[in-house]
């Protein structure tokens, strides 16, 4: 349990230690959240974040944020940010307040203009918070249905739905299995591995069934949770035996993809040869993670 002062500001030294010393992290995708109507200088500290990226070359990728309700002025700022920050991705928060507006949809006209600008600027990875809300944000402002529309219309973009749409997991899965450019980020969902392991088994089981192992990305939602224990728990996790008739056991290769290889593919991050996966040649030799139930014999 963190004390209050640490929770309000954990600082760059704590950040680096939690990720790169204690947390098994080789390369982190670092997301911004602004919440400008609630924080005068923004919830995320942009200059400090960029300083961390400069201090840790090859270990941090920073994704900035925008709000399409800033209209033309915001578009110009996006162009400047893309150039200054070498952006490969952005993080959007559709329930963010702006004046009298208490959220926006990805398929609104101004939002579409920003997405089109992202294509022009080479920003391919659109991370969208679609998950639980906290007071005073509106639950419906994180509805996932708008992802379906823009994913269909902008195939040059990849939409990473952070928090896998919870509590709308079923809606998200139906969208992501239809749209080849929609991915699921496990931040906020993954900590249930400790407090509600059977619920997490259901979440990860549904994701693997519907959208597949190549479109699921690890996320810690640091600093609400630190990566160390999440990674340790996930490495040791297996679908409970009594649920394996519904959900297939998780393999080691699936865990490797989720923990890093999928994100590396989206961001063109070099992966050492000894950590890459061989091309599959069938099911022979597939290593099933510990705890998998032995297959039942089939009567002749």
C-alpha positions in Angstrom: 0.0 0.0 0.0 1.4 3.4 -1.0 1.3 6.4 1.3 -0.7 9.4 0.1 2.3 11.5 -0.9 3.8 8.7 -3.0 0.4 8.1 -4.7 0.0 11.8 -5.7 3.5 12.0 -7.2 5.7 9.0 -7.6 8.4 10.8 -9.6 10.8 9.7 -12.3 13.2 7.7 -10.2 10.3 5.6 -8.8 9.0 5.2 -12.3 12.3 3.9 -13.7 12.8 1.6 -10.7 9.2 0.2 -10.9 9.5 -0.5 -14.6 13.1 -1.2 -15.6 14.7 -2.5 -12.3 11.9 -4.4 -10.6 9.2 -4.7 -13.2 10.8 -6.9 -16.0 10.0 -4.2 -18.5 12.4 -3.9 -21.6 10.4 -1.3 -23.4 7.3 0.5 -22.2 4.5 2.3 -24.2 3.9 5.4 -22.2 0.4 6.9 -22.4 -0.8 10.4 -21.7 -4.0 11.4 -20.0 -4.8 15.2 -19.9 -8.2 15.7 -18.2 -7.7 19.4 -18.8 -11.0 20.5 -17.3 -9.9 19.0 -14.0 -6.2 19.7 -13.9 -4.8 23.1 -14.9 -1.5 21.6 -16.1 -3.0 18.3 -17.2 -3.2 15.0 -15.3 -0.1 13.8 -17.1 3.1 15.9 -17.0 4.2 16.1 -20.7 7.6 17.8 -20.2 8.6 15.3 -17.5 7.4 12.4 -19.7 9.5 13.6 -22.6 12.5 14.0 -20.4 12.1 10.4 -19.3 12.0 9.3 -22.9 15.2 11.2 -23.7 16.9 9.8 -20.6 15.9 6.2 -21.6 16.5 5.9 -25.3 15.2 2.7 -26.8 13.2 1.9 -23.6 10.2 4.2 -23.7 7.7 5.2 -26.4 5.6 8.2 -25.6 2.0 8.5 -26.9 0.5 12.0 -26.4 -3.2 12.9 -26.3 -5.6 15.1 -28.2 -9.2 16.2 -27.9 -11.1 16.8 -31.2 -13.3 19.3 -29.5 -10.4 21.8 -29.8 -11.2 21.7 -33.5 -8.9 23.6 -35.8 -6.5 24.8 -33.1 -6.2 21.3 -31.8 -5.4 20.0 -35.2 -2.5 22.4 -35.5 -1.3 21.4 -32.1 -1.4 17.8 -33.1 0.8 18.5 -36.1 3.3 20.3 -33.8 3.2 17.5 -31.2 3.7 14.8 -33.9 6.8 16.6 -35.1 8.2 17.4 -31.7 7.5 14.1 -30.0 7.9 11.8 -33.0 4.5 10.3 -32.3 3.7 6.7 -33.3 0.5 6.6 -31.3 -2.0 8.7 -29.3 -4.2 8.0 -26.3 -7.8 9.2 -26.4 -10.2 9.6 -23.5 -13.7 9.9 -24.9 -15.3 10.6 -21.5 -13.1 13.6 -20.9 -15.1 16.8 -20.1 -14.7 19.9 -22.2 -16.8 22.9 -21.3 -20.4 21.8 -21.4 -19.5 18.6 -23.2 -19.2 15.5 -21.1 -17.6 13.3 -23.8 -17.5 12.7 -27.5 -17.7 9.8 -30.0 -14.9 8.7 -32.3 -17.2 8.9 -35.3 -18.1 12.5 -34.8 -17.1 14.9 -37.7 -14.2 16.6 -35.8 -12.9 13.3 -34.4 -12.8 11.9 -38.0 -10.8 14.9 -39.1 -8.2 14.2 -36.4 -8.1 10.5 -37.3 -7.5 11.5 -41.0 -4.7 13.8 -39.8 -3.2 10.9 -37.9 -3.0 9.0 -41.1 -1.2 11.9 -42.8 1.2 12.2 -39.9 2.1 8.5 -39.8 0.4 8.0 -36.4 -0.9 4.5 -36.7 -1.8 3.4 -33.2 -4.9 4.9 -31.7 -5.2 3.9 -28.1 -8.7 4.5 -26.7 -9.8 4.3 -23.1 -13.0 2.2 -23.2 -13.4 0.9 -19.7 -14.5 1.6 -16.2 -15.4 5.2 -15.2 -14.8 7.0 -11.9 -16.9 9.9 -10.6 -17.8 12.3 -12.1 -17.3 10.8 -15.6 -20.2 9.3 -17.5 -20.3 5.6 -18.0 -21.9 5.7 -21.4 -19.1 8.0 -22.7 -16.9 5.0 -22.8 -19.3 2.9 -24.9 -17.4 0.8 -27.5 -19.8 1.1 -30.4 -18.1 4.0 -32.0 -14.9 1.9 -32.4 -16.7 -0.3 -34.8 -17.5 2.6 -37.2 -14.1 4.2 -37.3 -12.2 0.9 -37.5 -14.2 0.0 -40.6 -13.6 3.4 -42.2 -9.9 3.9 -41.3 -8.1 0.6 -42.1 -4.7 2.4 -42.1 -5.1 2.9 -38.3 -4.9 0.4 -35.5 -7.4 0.9 -32.6 -6.2 -0.5 -29.3 -9.2 -0.5 -26.9 -7.7 -0.1 -23.5 -9.4 -2.0 -20.7 -11.0 -4.2 -23.3 -14.2 -2.3 -23.1 -15.1 -3.4 -19.5 -17.8 -3.7 -18.4 -18.8 -4.2 -22.1 -16.5 -7.1 -22.8 -19.0 -9.0 -25.0 -19.7 -5.9 -27.2 -16.0 -5.3 -27.6 -15.3 -9.0 -28.5 -17.9 -8.9 -31.3 -16.4 -5.7 -32.7 -12.8 -6.8 -32.4 -13.4 -10.2 -34.1 -15.1 -8.4 -37.0 -12.5 -5.6 -37.4 -9.0 -6.8 -38.2 -7.5 -3.5 -36.9 -9.0 -3.6 -33.4 -6.9 -4.8 -30.5 -7.5 -5.2 -26.8 -5.3 -3.7 -24.0 -5.4 -5.6 -20.7 -4.8 -2.6 -18.4 -7.4 -2.6 -15.5 -8.6 -6.1 -16.6 -5.4 -7.8 -15.6 -5.4 -6.9 -11.9 -8.5 -9.1 -11.4 -6.0 -12.0 -11.7 -5.4 -11.4 -8.0 -8.7 -10.4 -6.5 -11.0 -12.3 -8.9 -8.9 -15.0 -10.7 -11.9 -16.8 -12.1 -13.4 -13.6 -13.5 -10.0 -12.9 -15.1 -10.0 -16.4 -16.5 -13.3 -15.7 -18.1 -12.1 -12.3 -19.5 -8.9 -13.7 -21.0 -10.7 -16.9 -22.2 -13.2 -14.9 -24.1 -10.5 -12.6 -25.6 -8.5 -15.6 -26.8 -11.5 -17.3 -28.2 -12.9 -14.3 -30.1 -10.0 -12.0 -31.1 -7.0 -14.3 -30.7 -3.6 -14.2 -29.2 -2.1 -11.8 -31.7 -4.4 -8.9 -30.8 -4.2 -8.8 -27.0 -1.7 -6.5 -25.3 -0.4 -6.5 -21.7 -1.0 -3.3 -19.8 -0.3 -2.4 -16.2 -2.1 1.0 -15.9 0.9 2.2 -13.9 1.0 3.8 -11.4 -2.4 2.4 -10.2 -0.6 -1.0 -10.4 3.0 -1.9 -10.9 4.1 -4.3 -13.6 6.2 -6.6 -11.4 3.4 -8.5 -9.7 1.1 -8.4 -12.7 3.7 -10.1 -14.9 4.6 -12.6 -12.2 0.9 -13.5 -11.7 0.2 -13.7 -15.4 3.3 -15.9 -16.1 2.1 -18.4 -13.4 -1.6 -18.1 -14.4 -3.6 -20.9 -16.0 -7.3 -21.3 -16.7 -8.8 -23.3 -13.8 -9.2 -26.9 -14.6 -13.0 -26.9 -14.2 -13.2 -24.1 -16.8 -11.0 -25.7 -19.4 -14.0 -27.4 -21.1 -15.1 -23.8 -22.0 -11.7 -22.1 -22.4 -8.6 -23.6 -23.8 -5.5 -23.7 -21.6 -3.1 -20.8 -22.2 0.1 -21.7 -23.9 3.6 -20.2 -23.1 3.7 -18.7 -26.6 0.4 -17.0 -26.1 1.7 -15.4 -22.9 4.9 -14.3 -24.7 2.8 -12.6 -27.4 0.5 -10.9 -24.9 3.4 -9.8 -22.6 5.4 -8.0 -25.3 5.7 -9.4 -28.8 2.3 -8.1 -30.0 3.2 -4.5 -28.8 6.6 -4.8 -30.4 5.0 -5.7 -33.7 2.7 -2.6 -33.5 5.5 -0.3 -32.7 8.3 -1.8 -34.8 10.4 -2.5 -31.7 13.4 -4.8 -32.4 13.1 -8.1 -30.5 16.3 -10.1 -29.8 16.5 -13.3 -31.9 16.4 -15.6 -28.8 13.1 -14.0 -27.8 11.3 -14.3 -31.1 8.9 -17.1 -31.8 9.4 -19.7 -34.5 6.9 -19.9 -37.3 4.2 -22.4 -36.3 4.4 -25.8 -38.0 1.3 -27.2 -36.5 0.3 -28.1 -33.0 3.2 -30.6 -32.4 5.6 -29.2 -29.9 3.3 -26.4 -28.6 4.2 -25.9 -24.9 1.1 -25.5 -22.7 1.6 -23.4 -19.7 1.6 -25.0 -16.2 -1.8 -26.0 -14.9 -3.4 -27.2 -18.1 -5.7 -30.1 -17.9 -4.6 -33.3 -19.6 -6.7 -33.9 -22.8 -9.4 -36.5 -22.4 -8.9 -39.7 -24.4 -11.3 -40.2 -27.3 -13.1 -43.5 -27.4 -12.2 -45.6 -30.4 
